[in-house]
């Protein structure tokens, strides 16, 4: 198990970001979905928790078959997906990822939001505070992102909001910008497979960090699209985008039957309730390749094939520089 705490500051208030994160997640999911792969929304509905009160439960399936190396695609069925379950009791959220093909793999993300610049070292409960972890600051303006994801229009150093006047963030902006908020994320990655655990968990954390950086950059860069929205309007945007995204990736009944497990009441769940997160999407790590001298089994099953997706649908949507605070060990 590898635990890290990420702190991502935004030039917004916690109340403003309540709308922004919902808009960003929906639009990002739609942009990353295409031709049978992407993010299928299985469930998105209000949910009540006896401790946290009213919130929203979301379940998604993130299809990643083409992101696997060629040797893995030969044995992994095309219905391979990552399940994301999220409970959003904003400003407190938790997101859980599990994998349909790797039962010993999971990601658990606990999130809290506060109007400060990441200065609260006691935001998580005492049990979480006592766990050994790194604290990593993520700077949306100055941290590097993978080149293939870079867009000048989504670069906070160049973007300036017409509706809020905020933007063109420079190095050190977190020390002086107002308003400012911080997204605190406690991320636990587990991959309980001997010989691969450490490397896979470290790789997944790198992926999570990139996703958090890209998603928060987009949430700010799209601020003029969502800033005037009400909660009802952003929920309607979610609904319309969800429908278009599911149609875009071509959601078909699976060729093999999969029994669905009903959602348990929150009182018997092992984890607290929580929130949506940026879709998981990346290339597979090179270290998972099969050794060249390893004999290949001729009996490996063929790749399962689903019907071709429907004709791609479209949706008319409205219209990274190292950090000044690198990862540091948790202070005693």
Secondary structure, 3 states (H helix, E strand, C coil): CEEEEEEEEECCCHHHHHHHHHHHHHHHHHHCCECCEEEEEEEEEEEEECCCEEEEEEEEEEECHHHCCHHHHCCCCCCCEEEEEEEEECCEEEEEEEECCCCCEEEEEEEEEECCCCCCCCCCCHHHHHCCCEEEEECCCCCCCCHHHCCHHHCCCCCECCCCCCECCCCCHHHCCCCCEEEEEEEEEEECCCCCHHHHHHHHHHHHHHHHHHHHHHHHHCHHHHCCCCHHHHHHHHHHHHHHHHHHHCCCCCCCCCCCCCCCCHHHCCCCCCCCCCCCCCCCCHHHCCCCCCCCCCCCCCCCCCCCCCCCCCCCCCCCCCCCCCCEECCC
